Amino acid sequence: MSSDPGAIPLVRPPTLRHDETRGATRLELFFDLAYVLAVAALAANLVTDVDWGGVAEFSFLLVLVWLSWVQFTLYNNRFDTDDLVLRLGKFAGMAAVLGCAASMSEATASLSIPFAVSYLAGRLVLLLLYARAWRHVHEARATIEVYVVASSVVVVLWTVSLATPAPYRFVLWGVGALVDIVTPIVATHRSATAPLHLEHLPERFGLLVILVLGEVAAAVVAGLHDTNWDATSSLIAGAAFLVAVAAWWAYFDVSEAVSTNALRRAEEAAEKEEAEQGATGAGADGDEVEKVDERHDLFVYGHLPVTGGLLAAGVGLEELILHPHDVLPSAGSWLVVGGLAIFLAGTALILGGTERRVGRALRWPGLAVPVMLALGVVGPRDPFLFALVTAALLAVVVAVGTVLARRQKV
């Protein structure tokens, strides 16, 4: 809001905001702090339970948290007015996410009710925001209705789960997650009346990746602290930091840059096509608009494996630091290579989806996925050498990707 109370009304009805220059707001950055704590709690859970059951629980809760963040982000991308109502709604949603973070350690056990109540509160806030948008943004009602109906279904499922015993309670959570996954796709195919803001979308997801990379760095710090700067652990921590640096480079210098440019080119082509059809008196080609929105969908969903893989790899790196004399392979080493392979697969999905060139994505970084997984079997048995070879392999992937992107071959 403006510092001049008379410049902007305190309460403003939502409007579509897809044709103006804007980026992430301070409110969104503050809102993300709650998710920082939720993600940190997820990582802490996995550190204390590094087995198949722990990985399954981690993956399930990660999807729930990620979908919560995505749903709020998609709303703000279209209808952010930064007025009093939206601010109060975002603060309420933030409090709900903090409740999820506080109950994350036993979210599928003794604290599942507090977790469910907190998650439900956040979804109620989002439902009310969409109902407000439906009331005011008439031209986007066909799209908003999809989100209103889906959010209502999710709210009902989580409400019923409060009275449902485990493990059926978690089945209802999973059904709610499936509804959330399908909703943006259905909205895309039903109507093009509420396009996503192209400039805002990549910036928000880039900030999400930064958030997760921060947790990877935190894992390095935690490992050093807990081993009291053991000499071997310190060497592994140094290699782990190089892995984080290489992952940052791969995403921001290649994946994010190339995919954002691809989205912009597609948007410009669709706008040009629409203008030409308007000049000739022909109707706008809805298929072209829909194809652009499908690229947005793939860009969004590609970030689930990107962020989940990075977070898992961070936990694996912490495990290597904490156990510097273990003989590999171990749960930690598999988390590292498996997480990085998932991260690279997500990167391939983002590039292939936004550029519509699957072959390029399969060449880079697709070819690196099986190589990374093979490292878990044939890699060094020593944790330090393993971490060092992993960092070197990822650095090679980054170098190749950077060269290809500069030559416009990715």
N, C-alpha and C positions, 0 to 999 in steps of 0.2 A: 504494500500500500504506500501511497505517497505520504511524505511527512506533512503536507498541507491537508488538514482534515477536509477542506472544501473541494479539493481537486478531484477526488475519486469518492463516490458514494460508499458508505460503510458496508452496505449490503447491495450486491449486484447479482442479477440473475445469470446463470451459466449461459455461455455462448460458445459456438464452435471457434477454436483458435488454431486453424491449420494454415492460415495465409498471412501470418505475421512472423517477424524474426523474434525468436525467444529461445532461452535455454532453461536449465534447471534453476529453480528458485531457492532462496534461503530456507523456505519452509520445507521444501522437498529434501534438502540436505539435512535439516534437523530431523525430519521424519525418518530418514535412513539410519540415524543413530540407533533407533530401536532395533532395526534389523541387524545392525552390527552386533548387538548383544545377543540376538537370537542365533545368528550364525556362529558366534563364539561359543555359545552353549552347545550347539550341535557338534562342533569340533571337539569340545571337552568330553561329550558323551562318547564319541568314537575313540578317543585316546584311552579311555578307561575300559572299553569293551571292543577290542580289536579282534573280532571273530566274525563268522558269517552272520550270526544273529545281530551283532552290533552294526555291521555294514547294512543289513536289510533295514533295521530301525532308522539308522542315519539317513538312508536314501528316502525312506517314506516321509520322515519329518522334514527333510530338506525340500522335497517336492511341495509339501503343504506351505512351508514358509516362503518358498520362491513364488508359488502361485499367488499368495497373499500380496507380496510386493508387486508382482506384475499387474494384478487387478487394480490396485490403487494407482499404479503408474499409467496404465492405459486410460483410466478416468481422467487423471490430471493432464495427460497428453492432449486430450480433446477439449476438456471443459474447465480448465483452471482459470478461475477469476480472482483468486487471492483475496476474496472478501471475508467478512466476519464469519459467515456460515461455513465456508470451506475451511477456514482456519480452525474453527471449533471442531469441525468434523475430522480434520487431519490430526488434531491433538487427541481427540477421543480414540481414533484409530491407532495412534502412536502408543497410547496407554494400553490398548488391547495387545499390541505386539510385545510391549514390555512384560505384560502378564504371561504371554506365551514363553518369552525368554526365561522368566523366573521359574516356570514350571517345566522347562525343557528336560531337566535331568531325569525326571520320572514321568515324562509325558505319556508313555504307554503303560504306566504302572500306577503308583499311588497318587500321582498328581495329574492323572488324565482328566479328571473333572475340572480342576482349575484351568488346565490347558484348553479344554474344549470351550469353557465359558469365555475365556479370553479371545480365542479364535472366533467364536460366534459373535462376540461384541464387535470385533473389527468388521465382520461381514455385514452386520446390521447397519453399521455406519455407512459402508459402501452402498448398500441397498437404498438407504435414504438419500444419499447423494445422487444416485442414478434416478430415483423417483423425482427429485428436484429438477434434474436435467430434462427428464421427459416432459415435465410441466412447462418448461420455458423454451426448449430448443425444438420447435415443431418440425423443422426440416430434417432433423435427425432421429425422429421418433421410431422409424422402422428399425434402425440400428440399436437405439437405446432399449427398445422393448426386449430385444434378445438378452441384454445384460440384466434388465429388471427381472425377467422370468428366471434366468439362470441363477441370479443372486438369491431370489426367493427360494428356489429349490435347494440351494446350498444351505441357506439359513434353516430351512425345515429339517434337512438331514442332520445338521449339527445339533439342532434342538432335540430331535428324537434321540440322538446318540447319548445325550445326558442321562436318559432313562434306560439305556440299553447296556447290558453287561458286556465286558470284554470276553472274547475277542470281536464280537459282532459290532461293538462300538467303532472299532477301527475299520471295519468293512464299510460302515456308513461314511466315515471320513474319506476313505478311498473313492467311494462313489461320488462324493462331493468334489474331490480332486479331478475326477474324470469330467464332470460337468464343467469345471473351470477350464480344463484343457480344450474342450470342444467349443466353448462359447465364442472366443474370438474368431474361430474358423467359420462357425455358422453366421456370425455377424458379417464377416467379410463377404460370404456368398449370398447373403440375403439382400444387402443393400450397400451402396457406396455413398450414402448420404452423410457419413461421419468419418471422413478420412483421417488418418493419423498424421501428426505433425512431424515432418521428416527431419527437421533440425533438432527438435527436442528428443526424439526417440533414441538415436544413437548416443547422445550425450548421457541420457539417464542409464542406459545399459552399460555404457563405459564406466560410469560411476559405480555401478553394481560390481563390475569386474575389479575395480580398484578396491572396493570393500573386501572382496574375497581375497585378493592378493595381500591385503593388510593382515588377514588372518594367517596367511602362509608365513609372512614375516614375523607375526606374533608367535607362531609355532617354533620358529628358529630361536627367538628370544627365550621362550619358555624352556626349550630343551637345554640351552646353555645354562640358564639359571638353575634348573633342577639337577644338572650334573656338576654344578659348581665349577664350570669352565674346565672340565676334564680336557686334556690335550687332544685326544682323539675325537672327542665330541666336538671340540672347537673346529677341528678341520672339517668334520662332516657338516657343521653349521655353515661354514664358509661355502662349501659346495652347494648346500641347500639354498643359500641366498642367491647363488648364481642361477639355480633353477628358477627361482622366483623372477629374477631379472630377465631371463630368457623368455619365460612365459609372458611377462609384460610386453616384451619386444614383439613377440609373435602376434599378440592380440592387437596392440595399438598401432604398431608400425605396418602391419600387413592386414590382418583380418578386419579390424575396425575401419581402417582407411579405405581399403578396397571395397568392402561391402557398403559403406556409406556413399562412396562415389557411384556405385552401381544403383543404389536406391535413388540417388539424385538424378542420374541419367534416365532411369525408368520414369520418374515423376515428370521430368521435363518432356520426355517423349509423349507421355500421356496427355500433358497439357497442350502440347503442340498439336497433337491429333484432335483433341477436343476443339481447339481454336479453329483448325482447318475445317472441321465438320460444321462448326457454327457459322463460318463464313460462307459455306456452300449451302447452308440451310438444312444440312443433315443432322440427325440426332447424335448426341454424344455416344461413343462406343463404350457401353458398360463393361464389355469384356476386357478392354484395355485397362480401365480403372480397377477392375477386379484382379487382374494379373499383378498390378502394382501392389495392391493390398495383400495378395498372396506372398509376395516377396517380403513384405513387412512381417507376416505371420512366421515365415521361416527364419527371418532375422530374430524375432522374439524367441521362438522355441529353441533355436540353436544355442541360446545362452543358458538353458538349463544344464546340458552336459558340460558346457564351458565352465560355469561357476561350480557345479557339483564336482567335476573332475579336479579342478584346482584345489577345492577345499579338502577333498580326500587325499590328494597328493601332499598337501601341507601336513596333514595328520601323519601320513607315512614318513615324511621327512623328520618330523618330531620324534617318531618312534626310532628311526635310525640314530638320531642324536642321543636319545635316552639309553639306547642299547648298542654302544659303539663296538662291542666285541662279539656280538652275535654272528653266527655263521649263516649266511644267506643261501637260498631265499627264505624270507620270513614274512609275517603279516605286514610289517612295515614296508618292506621292499615291494611287495605286490600292490600295496596301496599307492606307492609312488608311481610305478609304471602303469598300473591300471588307471589311476586318476589322470595321469598325463595323456594316456591313450584316449580316454574319454574326452578330455579337453581338446585334443587335436581333432577327434571325430566331430565335436561340436563346432569347431572352427571350420571344418569342411562343410558342415551343414549350412552354416551362415554364408560362406562364400558361394557354395553351389546354389543355394536358394536365392540369394540376391542377384547373382550374375546370370542365373539360368544356364550355367555351363558346368554340368556335373563332372565332365572329364577333367577340367582344370582342378576342381576341388579334390578329385581322386588322386591327381598327381601331387598336388600340394594343398593340404598336408596329409592327404589320405594315405600315401605310401609310407609315411612315418608311423602310422598307427600300429601295423603288425611288427615293425622293427622295435618300437618301444615295448610292446608286449613280449617280444622275444628276449629282450634284455632281462626280464624277470626270470627266465630260465637259464640263459647262457651268460648272464652278466657276472661280474666279479663276486666272489663270496664275501669279501671284506666290505663292511658298510661304507668306509670312506672312499674306497676305489669305486664302489657301486654308485655312490652319490656323484662322484667326480665324472664318471663315464656318462651318467644320466644327464648331467649339466652340459657335457661336451656334445652329446647327441642332440639335445634340444637346441644348443647353440648352432649346430650345423643346420638343423631344420629352419631356424630363424634366418640364418645367412642365405640359404637357398630361397626361402620365401621372399626375403627383402629384394634379392636380385631379380627374381621373377616378377615381383610387383612393379619394380622400377621399369622393367621392360614391358610391362603390361601383358604379361603372359599368364598371371595367376587367374 
